Amino acid sequence: MKERPCSPENEFITFPNGTQVKLDKYNSLHVNHEELHETSLNCLRDRLQEIEKHVSRRKNKPVTVELFIEFDPVDINLLSDWEIARRQDGGHYTESRTGGLVVHLEQDTLQAFLSADFPYTDKKEEAMERVGGYIRHSLGEITNVRFCAGLADAPAWSFQVVPDLGRTVAHCVEVARCFESLLRYRNMDPSTPQGVFALTIAGQASCLIGRIENDWLEVKQSYGISDKSQKHEFACDVASFANAGGGIIVVGVTTNKDSHGRDVISAITPCRNGSINVQTYQQAVSERVIPTIEGISFDVVGVEGGDLLVVQVPEQQEAKMPFIVKGGTIGDNISRIRTSSFSIPVRRNAEKEFTTPEWVHSLLASGRAFLNYKSG
């Protein structure tokens, strides 16, 4: 019997979890991300190949099927910097929106399209600097970047990516959400201490993946803070930022070395839920660092799989420097701390360095010379 052709309205794509999505007259599929939460991109590609072959045979021509994965943005009730500026000028702004991730095949290669409407910048170099490293480390290769100026639609960025097929839809949606927030809000910039703090506190720590440790950013998988030597290590890390203009420490993060020997954030590996004792970290600093560091904050942030500790060290008054840590290591043995010694750590580039006896002597000599001058 000859197979009866079916119209696009009656064609479906079925996923292994039983979710069945209808193909519309525009050869598009619309689905809420929760229905495909744990579906792998490899499975997604296979199903798109199947339905494209079916529809192409029926129409006797190649057909591209687009899959729209819909989700609610985490900041759905917030206006972007662009929208706020337009509102202040009396212009039109949007009051509601939905997020979406578009997926389709190009010559059997899966392509994902990330979009961000009402972005704070229309400059490609700035947009790439903001999100390029995050996308490459979190999702895959960027193959095209396009900006819509907003003559007919909202101004928006669109990034085309060839994703890692081992990723799940849930992972891709998380990347899409972070991507959108990064381009909508200038103050969500992960290239500043304030941006890292805002992103982490907002539950978007995965945006840090791909960032390189630098003169204001230190990450640790764990300190083992119950150990005396690790308390000293933590106090020195904090003091090094206080002596160098401020910085931020995030505990619960893993790094890998790149080809240049730099520590690059590779994964969020949170501490076990409830295992971070903030008081222990606070005491490690308050009992060891002289003088008191003003404005330091300790925040425990719940993320999927556990907790992160975010320690923010603001810029300090120069008159209070240097910040000194009670105790010093004996030679290269960091596990042995001489309590009668002291350390003056300073953050330089991505490393913690300790001031030399010569520098301490010159500092004291300068102080004596100044006092003698004043008294004379």
N, C-alpha and C positions, 0 to 999 in steps of 0.2 A: 504494500500500500504506500502510495506517495505521501510523504510527510506534509501535513498541513502547515503552511507558513503562519507564524504568529506575529502580531504587531508589537512594536516596541513597548507599548503599555503593558503587555502581558509577559515580558521577559524579566527574569529575576537573576540575581547572583546570590548563591547560598554559600555560607561560610561553615567551617567545621563545627562551630558551636551552635549551629542551627539558625543563626540570624539570616534572614532572607530580605534582600533589598531590591526594590523595584527599579527598573530602568525607565526613565521618562522619555518623552519624544525628542529630547535634545541629546540623547545617548549619555545621560548623566545619572549618577547614583548618589543619593543623599542618605547619610546615616549618622546617628549620634555616636560619638566616640565610645560611650559606655557599652554599646552593643558589640564593638570590636576590640574591647580593651586589651585583651591578651593575644590578639591575632598578630602573627609575625608578618613582616613586610614580604617575606618570601612567599607566604601563603597568599597574601594580597595580590602579588604579581601573578601567581598561577591562576587565581580566579578571574582577574582582569583579562588574561590571555584567553581563557576559555570563552568568556562572553564576547570578546572582540571577534574571535574567530566565528562564533555563531552568528553574530549580527552582520559581519562582513560577508558571510556566505549568503545570507538572506538578501542583502542589498546589492550583491555582486560588485562591491567596491570596498576598499579599506575603510574601516571605521575606528575612530579613537573614542574610547569610553573614559569619561572623567568620574572620579569618585570624590565627593565632597564629604569630608569628615568634620562634623560640626561639634563645637564645644563652647562652653561659657568661659570667657576670659576671667582670670582671677581678679582683675580690677574692673569688672564690668560697670560699676557705678562711678568710676572716676573719669574725669575729663583729662585729655592729654594736654601737654604744654601748648600745643597749637590751638586746641579748642578753647582753652582758657584765654589765650591772647585774643582770639576772635570774639569771644564773649565780652571781654572788656572793651573792645572796640565797637560793640553793638552788632557784630556780625552773626551769621547763622552758626550753630554748632549742633552736633548730634547728641541726643539724650539717651539713646539705647543702641546696643550693637551686639553682634554675635561673632564668635571666632570660627575660623575654618581652616582646615588643611586640605589642599587639593592634591590628588594623586592620579597620575595616568602613565601610560606606557609610550615610550618613543623607541621604535625598533626593538621591542621586547625588553627595553631597559626601563626600570621603574624610576619615575621622576616625581619629586615632591615639591610643592610650591608653598613657601612660607610668606605670609603677607602681614603688613603692619600699616593700618590706616592712621591718618592724621599724625605723621611722625614729626619729631621736633626738628629734623634736618632733611634737606633735599640734596645734600652733597654726598656723592657716592663714596668718596674716600673716607669721609667721616662715618658713614653708615657701615662700611666694611671694617673699619677700625673697631667699631663698637661691637659688632656681632660676628665678624668673619671667623675669628679663632674659636669662638664658642660653637658655631655651627659645624666647622670642620672636625672638631674633637667629639662633638655630641651626636652628629647625624651623618655627615658624609661630605662629598666633594661639591663645592658650589660651581655650577656651570653657567649661570646667567643671573644678572642683577638688573632690575628695571624699576624706574620710578615713574609713577603716573602723577602728572601735575595737578590733576583734579578739576579739569575743565567740565567734564560730564559727571565724574564720580568723585569720591573723596580722594585727596592726595594720599598716596600709598606707595610703600616699597613692596616689591615682589622678588624673592630670592628662589631661584630654581636649584634644587639639590638632588644629586644621585645618592640616595641613602644606603646605609649598611643594611642589607636584607635580614640580618639577624636581629634587628631592632623590632620592638613591638609597637602597635598603634599607640598604646599608652605612653611609651617613651617619646614618640614623635609629637604627640599632643603637648607634652610637657615642654619640649623644645620650642614648639610653635608659640606657646604662651609666653615663655621667657623672651623669645625673639621679639614678640610684639611689645612687651613692656619695655624692653631695652631701647626700642626706637621711638616709643611714645613719650618717654620721660627723660629729660636731660639729667635730672638728679638721681637717676637709677644707673648711673655710669659705673661699671665695674673697674674702670681704670683710675678710680680715686678711692681713698679709704672710706669716704662717706657713701659712695656707690656700693662698695662691697658690703658695708654694714647694712644699708637699706635692702639690698637684694637678699642677703642672708636672713635678716629679720623678717622679710616678707615671704619667706619660704621658697625662695628661688635660688638657693645655693648652687644648684646645678649650672647656673650661668657662669660660675667661676671656673668651670672646666675649660682648660685651654689657656688659662692665665698663668703667667710666669711669676714666681716669687720675686719680689723686688725690695727696694729700700724702705717700703712702708707696709709690705704684706708678708706675713709668716703663717704657714699652715702646718699643722701636725696631725698625724693620725691619732696620737695619744702622747701624754707626758709621763704617765705612770706617776702621778703627782704625790702618791703616798710615800715615795722614796725621797730621802733627804737630798740626794744629789739632783733629782729631777725638780724639786722645789727650788733649788738654787738655779738650775738651768732656766726655769720659767721666769724667775725674778730677773735674771740677767736679760732674757729676751724682752721683757717689759721695759726694763731700765734702758736698754739699747734704743728703743723707740723714743722714750722720753728725752734722751740725749740727742736725738736726731730729727726733731720736728714732728714726731707723732707717728702712729701706725696702727695696724690692726692684726690680731692673731685669731685664727679660726682653728679650733680643735675638732677633729672628726673628718679630716680630709687627707687624701693620699696623693702623693706626687711621684712622677717618674722623671728620670734625667733625659733631656733631649740631646741632640747631636753636639750641642755646644756646652754640655755639662750643666745646663740650667735646670732647676727644679720646676717642672710644669705640672699644674694640678690635673690629675687624671681621673679622679673619682671622688664622690662623696661617700665616705665610710663612717657613718655616725657612731657615736658611743652608745652603749646599751641604755635604753630608757631608764631614767632615774639614777644613772651611775655617776653623773657629774655633780660633785659636791662643790658648789661655788665658794663656800666659806673657806675651804682648804686652799683654793687658788688665791682668794683675797688675802688670807693670812700669809701665804708664801711671799706676797709682795709687801704687805704692811710691816711684817717682822724683819724684812731683809733690805728694803730699799730706803735710802735716806737722800734727800728729804721726801716728804709725802708727795706722791704724784696726784696732781689736781685733776678731777674730772674723769678719772679712769672708770670704765664701766665693764661689768661682767654680765652677759646675757646668755641664758640657755634657750636654744631654739629647737623646738620639736620638728623633725622632718620624718619622711618615710623611713622606717627602720631604726629610729633612735633619736639621739639628741646631738646637737652641736653646741660648742661653747664659743662665744664671740667676745673677745676682749678688745675694747677700743681704747687706745692711748692718745689723748688729744695733745696738740702742740703745747709745750710748757713755756713758762716765762724763762727767759735767758738768765735772769738773775738767780734762779734756783739751780742752775746747772753748775757742775755735773751731778747727775744722780748716781749715787754710789751703792753698790750691793755688798752687804756684809758677807765675808767669807770669800775664799779663793781656792781654785783647784791646785792640786800639787802636781806640778809637771804636766804630763799629758794624761794623767789619770783623773778623768772627770768624775769618778765615783768617790774620790777622797777630797773632802772640803776642809780647808784649814780655817777655822773660825776666827783666828787672830788676824787673818788677812782681809783684804777687801778687793773688789773688782769695780772697774769703771767701763762698762760695755757701751759701744756705740754701733749703730746700724749703718753699714756702708754697702751700697748696692743691695745684694740679697744675703749678705753675710753679717754676722755679729762679730765685731772685733773688740779687743780689749786695749785700753790705752797703756802706753809704756811707762815705766818709772821715770824716764826722761821727761815725758809730757807732764806727769804729775809734779815733778820737781820744778819745771818751768812755770807751771801754774802757781805754785806756792811762792816762787821767787817774784813773779809779777805782782802777786798780792802784797808781799812784803814791801816791794818797791813803791806801790801805790800808797800803802799806809804811811811809809816814811815820808813820802811827798806831801801827804795831807797833814801830817803832824808838824812838818817843817814849815 
